[in-house]
């Protein structure tokens, strides 16, 4: 489903312009209803953002320098 995942805020919003129902957006498969995880944010740039992750973590070498 394009535009997924939908946040709880998006599902509850008064503005719904998608061609599918809110219920289908919230629970696209039967097992999801019992195990739903509500994401804090929706997708950014659709699949592009999923395939081109940007890490803001320090390099692994920085962890080696940390005092233990």
N, C-alpha and C positions, 0 to 999 in steps of 0.2 A: 504494500500500500504506500503510495507516495505521500509525503508529509508526515509519516510515522517516525518516531513514536509521538503520540499526542500527550501533552501534559494534562494533569487534572484541571488546571486552569483553562486550557484550551477546550476541554470537553465541557466544562461548566459555563463557558462564556456564552453571552447572548448572541455573539456573532459566529455563525456556522455557515460557511460558504462551500463546503465540500460536497461532492456528489453522493457520498455514502453517509449512512446514519451515524450519530454519535455513539450508539451502542456498538456498531461494527468497528468504529475507530478505537473505542476503549477496550473491547474484548474481541479481537479479530478471530480467535480460535476458541473452541469450547473450554480447553484446559486453562486458558488465561484467566477466566473469571475467578477461579479458586486460588490462583498464584500470581495475581496482578502486582507488578512493581510499577509505581508511578514515577516516571523520569522527572527530574527537576527542570530539564530543558528539552526542547525539541531538537531535531537535527539541524545542523547548519550546513548549507550547500548540498543537501541531500547526500548521495553516496560519495561525492568528492571529499567531504569532510571526514568521512569514515575511513577512506583509503589514504588520506594524506594528513595523518595526525601530526600535530605540532606539540612537542614536549617542552614544557617550561621548567623541567627539573634540571638541577645542576649536573654536570658530567659525572660519571661514575668515579673518576679520579678524585673529585672533591670529597667523596665519602671516605676514601682511603686516608685522607689527610685529617679527618675528624678525630679529636681526642676521645679515647674510649675510657 
